[in-house]
Amino acid sequence: MKNTKIPLDMLFFDADRKLLSVQHDVQPCTADPCPPYSSGAPARYVLELNAGQSKKLGVAPGDEMTIHR
């Protein structure tokens, strides 16, 4: 979160693109070093959204991320 100017939601996904956990409203880092944020389990992907967006979308652990090409 270093050098990030806005609060974010961090969505952690496993290798099968299943949502493991969400860190809501993560504030910009003001310390050095910045605090770590855990997925709670091994994660392969992190999707960062504007804070509050994950609640608006209604995402929950177990949801699958779909990538359209």
C-alpha positions in Angstrom: 0.0 0.0 0.0 3.0 2.3 0.0 2.6 5.3 -2.3 -1.1 4.5 -2.7 -3.2 7.7 -2.3 -6.7 6.2 -1.7 -8.2 3.4 0.5 -8.7 0.1 -1.2 -10.4 -3.3 -0.8 -8.0 -6.1 -1.4 -9.4 -9.4 -2.8 -7.2 -12.5 -2.5 -7.7 -15.4 -4.9 -6.2 -18.8 -5.1 -4.7 -20.5 -8.2 -8.2 -21.6 -9.2 -9.5 -18.0 -9.0 -11.6 -18.7 -5.9 -12.0 -15.8 -3.5 -10.2 -16.6 -0.3 -10.7 -13.4 1.7 -11.3 -9.7 1.5 -9.5 -6.9 3.3 -12.0 -4.0 3.4 -11.1 -0.3 3.4 -7.3 -0.7 3.6 -5.9 2.8 4.3 -2.9 4.3 2.6 0.3 3.4 4.4 1.9 6.2 6.5 4.5 4.0 8.2 7.8 2.6 6.9 7.7 -0.4 6.6 4.0 -0.7 5.6 2.0 -3.4 7.5 1.4 -6.7 5.7 -2.1 -7.9 4.8 -2.8 -11.6 4.9 -5.0 -13.6 2.7 -5.4 -16.3 5.4 -4.3 -19.0 2.9 -1.9 -19.3 0.0 -3.0 -16.8 -2.7 -2.0 -16.4 -6.3 -3.8 -13.2 -7.2 -4.8 -10.0 -5.5 -7.4 -7.7 -7.0 -7.5 -4.1 -5.6 -10.7 -2.1 -5.9 -11.7 1.3 -4.5 -12.7 1.0 -0.9 -16.3 -0.1 -0.5 -16.7 -1.6 -3.9 -16.5 -5.2 -2.8 -19.5 -4.7 -0.5 -21.4 -3.0 -3.3 -20.7 -6.0 -5.5 -21.6 -8.5 -2.7 -18.5 -10.6 -3.1 -17.9 -13.4 -0.6 -15.3 -16.1 0.0 -15.8 -18.9 -2.5 -16.8 -16.6 -5.3 -14.9 -17.2 -8.6 -13.1 -14.5 -10.6 -13.9 -14.8 -14.3 -11.6 -13.3 -16.8 -13.1 -12.4 -20.2 -10.8 -12.0 -23.2 
